[in-house]
Amino acid sequence: MATSNASIPTRPLPHPSSLGEAVRAVIDSNRADGYPPNRFVGVTQDGLAPNLLGVCSDLINSGETLEWLERALQDHPTLLTIEDFVCCYGSSWGFNAATVQAACDRAAYFNQLAGHTRYA
């Protein structure tokens, strides 16, 4: 159940020039918010994974990843996710339409869980 975090301001979504830059922005933002993104760092190899597009697609379409993020948002309602970026920029980075839609659906769900619009 979402709590009301209406007093938390919406943050501007950064404008990364590449998927790797977006992954590093997620990592940096998560750490700044006090959330250790250890699994994300490991699976994306800090944004340097040879098949970063496939890795991120798998994360976005994974139920296990959704479970991690649901728990993380309980304590970190400003958490930035790769879904936030893929929803906005995924088509230009080569993500298929289904994955971009899944990212948008998840980002909206994460806003609902956080009780406010996290990024715009």
C-alpha positions as CSV (number, residue, x, y, z in Angstrom):
1,M,0.0,0.0,0.0
2,A,1.4,3.4,-1.0
3,T,1.9,6.1,1.6
4,S,1.6,9.7,0.9
5,N,4.9,11.3,0.1
6,A,3.4,14.3,-1.7
7,S,5.8,16.7,0.1
8,I,8.8,15.0,-1.7
9,P,9.5,17.1,-4.8
10,T,9.7,15.5,-8.2
11,R,13.3,15.3,-9.4
12,P,14.3,16.1,-12.9
13,L,15.2,13.0,-14.9
14,P,18.8,13.3,-16.1
15,H,19.5,13.3,-19.9
16,P,22.1,10.6,-20.4
17,S,23.7,10.3,-23.9
18,S,23.9,6.5,-23.7
19,L,22.6,3.4,-21.9
20,G,25.9,3.0,-20.1
21,E,25.6,6.6,-18.9
22,A,22.1,6.0,-17.7
23,V,23.2,2.9,-15.8
24,R,25.9,4.9,-14.1
25,A,23.4,7.6,-13.3
26,V,21.1,5.0,-11.6
27,I,24.1,3.7,-9.6
28,D,25.2,7.2,-8.5
29,S,21.7,8.3,-7.6
30,N,20.9,5.2,-5.6
31,R,24.1,5.5,-3.6
32,A,23.4,9.2,-3.0
33,D,20.0,8.2,-1.7
34,G,21.5,5.7,0.7
35,Y,20.5,2.6,-1.3
36,P,23.4,0.2,-2.2
37,P,22.6,-1.0,-5.8
38,N,25.0,-4.0,-5.4
39,R,23.0,-6.4,-7.6
40,F,22.5,-3.8,-10.3
41,V,26.2,-2.9,-10.3
42,G,27.1,-6.5,-10.6
43,V,24.8,-7.6,-13.3
44,T,25.4,-4.4,-15.4
45,Q,29.2,-4.6,-14.7
46,D,28.9,-0.9,-13.6
47,G,27.4,0.0,-17.0
48,L,30.2,-1.8,-18.9
49,A,28.5,-5.2,-19.6
50,P,29.2,-6.4,-23.1
51,N,25.5,-6.9,-23.8
52,L,24.2,-4.0,-21.7
53,L,21.0,-3.7,-23.8
54,G,20.2,-7.4,-23.2
55,V,21.1,-7.2,-19.5
56,C,18.9,-4.2,-19.0
57,S,16.0,-5.7,-21.0
58,D,16.2,-8.8,-18.8
59,L,16.1,-6.7,-15.6
60,I,13.1,-4.8,-16.8
61,N,11.2,-7.9,-17.8
62,S,12.2,-9.9,-14.6
63,G,9.7,-10.5,-11.8
64,E,12.6,-10.9,-9.4
65,T,13.9,-7.4,-10.2
66,L,10.4,-6.1,-9.6
67,E,10.4,-7.7,-6.1
68,W,13.8,-6.1,-5.2
69,L,12.6,-2.7,-6.3
70,E,9.3,-2.9,-4.6
71,R,11.2,-3.5,-1.3
72,A,13.7,-0.8,-2.0
73,L,11.1,1.8,-2.7
74,Q,9.6,1.3,0.8
75,D,12.6,2.9,2.4
76,H,13.9,4.9,-0.6
77,P,10.9,6.7,-2.3
78,T,13.2,8.7,-4.5
79,L,14.9,5.7,-6.0
80,L,15.9,6.2,-9.6
81,T,15.6,3.1,-11.8
82,I,16.7,2.0,-15.2
83,E,13.0,1.8,-16.0
84,D,12.7,5.6,-15.7
85,F,15.3,6.1,-18.4
86,V,14.2,3.3,-20.7
87,C,10.6,4.6,-20.6
88,C,11.9,8.0,-22.0
89,Y,14.9,7.0,-24.1
90,G,14.7,3.3,-24.7
91,S,13.5,3.4,-28.3
92,S,16.6,5.5,-29.3
93,W,18.9,3.1,-27.5
94,G,17.5,0.0,-29.3
95,F,15.1,-1.4,-26.8
96,N,12.1,-3.2,-28.4
97,A,8.6,-1.7,-28.0
98,A,7.5,-4.3,-25.5
99,T,10.4,-3.6,-23.2
100,V,9.9,0.2,-23.4
101,Q,6.2,-0.3,-22.5
102,A,7.1,-2.6,-19.6
103,A,9.6,0.1,-18.4
104,C,6.9,2.8,-18.6
105,D,4.4,0.6,-16.8
106,R,6.9,-0.2,-14.0
107,A,8.0,3.5,-13.7
108,A,4.3,4.4,-13.2
109,Y,3.9,1.6,-10.6
110,F,7.1,2.7,-8.8
111,N,5.6,6.3,-8.6
112,Q,2.4,4.7,-7.1
113,L,4.4,2.7,-4.5
114,A,6.5,5.8,-3.6
115,G,3.4,7.9,-3.2
116,H,4.6,10.6,-5.6
117,T,6.0,11.2,-9.0
118,R,9.7,10.5,-8.6
119,Y,11.1,11.8,-11.8
120,A,9.9,13.9,-14.7
